[in-house]
């Protein structure tokens, strides 16, 4: 029997994860012999599941909801961006240690740069202050954005993000009353509102000057947030989070194998499969 390097993605639920398809496509493209499977860990049993996987020869794993914080705690060593995000989506076994990294922000920036060549000097409205927002902020500043306005249903969470990230760049919380006046170039929804078909409670004037609106959530049809954005500014680009998903996976694949897969063909393939 031929040996396959073993990888996987941990989550709960995990059955509908696209990651196995994405990583299989990367492996085929780069000629790597890997196995990659979706692993459902018990909600209170991530560490045990992951350690068992690594003891059985697993070389690396992606981590999705609700385990990114558990993965952060499990890692023996953390990358700077994982430390900053306070969350881990990529685990790698190296010299008997488990390394934790976070490729979500890099995936987001890669996808934004496919649509807007130059992010420098852009003003961003980032809606949401959960794990995905924490992963995004450092990468946005690294890409050179001028200012990030943060808006979140629970203001105190947005305040604590400003405390954690303001050393990296120009970052401020914006209230619902002020948000209509900020004229953001890029509006990013990092809330999970679209998952349940809801919208963040914000005025549609947030889209007035937008060149691009982005929903980190993705599905077959346009998301609730992107449909709303389209109604209020027909000039802007509308992008969902599938590109971010494929791009963050590509960064993980590169960490594990050293090979940098081409992202666009895999994105096209997954989009076609979803349809
Ligand atoms: P968290 O649970 O950590 O955070 C959820 C955020 O959404 C909080 O800011 C919460 O606000 C807000 N929220 C939830 N429901 C509503 C609502 N109805 N109205 C307004 N705000 C709401 O989740 P994550 O940050 O991990 O994930 C957020 C989204 O990003 C998910 O849809 C996820 O699928 C997506 N994602 C996509 C990725 C990709 O690769 N495309 C990668 C990572 C995440 P409050 O603080 O007030 O509760």
Boltz pocket constraint, residues with backbone or C-beta under 6 A from the ligand:
constraints:
  - pocket:
      binder: B
      contacts: [[A, 65], [A, 104], [A, 107], [A, 127], [A, 128], [A, 129], [A, 130], [A, 131], [A, 132], [A, 133], [A, 152], [A, 153], [A, 154], [A, 157], [A, 189], [A, 190], [A, 191], [A, 192], [A, 193], [A, 195], [A, 198], [A, 199], [A, 200], [A, 201], [A, 215], [A, 216], [A, 217], [A, 218], [A, 241], [A, 242], [A, 244], [A, 245], [A, 246], [A, 248]]
      max_distance: 6.0
